[in-house]
Structure formats: structure tokens, C-alpha cells
């Protein structure tokens, strides 16, 4: 499938308060590496001013993005909750959504 057909999604992760373990952090990193190897990961990282983080990815549908979020070990093991939002990129390439 052409990457032009992909949509972008933001996964917002919020920490539940459950103390992280090295094991779950390593599993989360492996999950991110797998997404990167599949060409789906765009950006990711923790927030400095909030307990949680964000993953920006490419997927074919909202359902696929939800499934990816649900497979994150942080979510599976109850360390974080997630919210998935569809994201439309505004940039010079698309003339800032035609309004530039």
C-alpha cells in the first residue's frame, strides 16, 4: 500500500499512577521499535510537564490506530491509558491546509 493512503494519528498516553518497571519500559520501547521497523512510527516521547507521552504514527484507519494503541505494553499492563486522535498535518507542502 502506498504511504499516501496513510492517515496520521496521535496516541496520547496518560500515566495511571502505577509505578513503572524496567520490564514494561523495555517492552514499550520494543513496541515502538516494531512500529518504526514497519514504517508506521513518526515521532514519540514523554512529556516533560505532564505524566504521560505521545506517539504520532501512520495507519490506514482509526481502527488500526486504536489497535496499535491497545497493543502498547504500557496500556495492556495498566500503566497508562490512551486516547487516539486523527491528526491533519498543516505544513508548507500543503500550503497550511490551503490557507497559507
N, C-alpha and C positions, 0 to 999 in steps of 0.2 A: 504494500500500500504506500502511496506517496505521502510524504510528510505534510504536503499541502492540505491534506484532508484532516489532519490532526487539529484538535482544539486544544487550547491551553486551560489548565485548571490549577487552582491554588488549594492546597490542603493546609488548613490552619490547625495546628496541634496545640492543645491546652493541657498542661500538666494537672493531674488529678490529686497530687499530693503524695502519692505512693512513692517511696524512695527508690530511685533508680539503682540498678545493679550493673556491674560491669558486663555481665552476660547479656542483659537486654539491650544495653547500649551497643555492644558489638553486633547483636542480631539486627538492630535497627540500621547500623552502618552497612551491613551486608545487604539488607533490603534496598538501601539507596544505591549501592554499587550495582546490584542487579538491574535496577531501573536505568542506571547510567549505561550499562552494557547493552540494554535493549533500545537505547536511543530515546528514552522517554523522560529522563530527568533533565530539567533545565537549570534550576537553582534550588538550593536548600540551605537551611541553617537555623540555629536557635535565635530567639530574640534576646537582646541584652536588657530590655526594660520590661519584660513580661515572661512569666513562666510558661514556656512553650516554644514553638517554632513554626516554620513554614516550608512547604515543599511546593515548587512550581514544576508541573510536568505536562507532557503532551499525551493525549489519549484520544481515541476515536469517538468516545461518547462520555456523558456524565456517569453512566452506569459503570463503564470501565474505570473511570477515575475513582468512583466510590469503592469499587472492588480493590483497587490498588491501596487506597487509604485503609481499608478494613484489614488488609494483609500485613500492615506495618506492625512489627512486634510490639512497639510502644502501645498501639491500640489493642491488639489481640490480648496482651497481658495486663491491660487496665492501667498502664502508667499515664496514658494520655487519651483524651477524647479528640475527635476530629470533626471538622466541618469542611465540606468541599464546595468550592465556588468556581463557576465558569468565568474565565478571565479573557477579556479582549485587549490585546496589546495596542497601545497608542504609540506610534513612533514616526520618524521622518519617512520611512519606507511607505507607510500607508497614509501619509500626509495628516498624521494625527487624526485618524478616523474620518478623513475627508474635510476636516475643519481647519487645517493649517494654512 
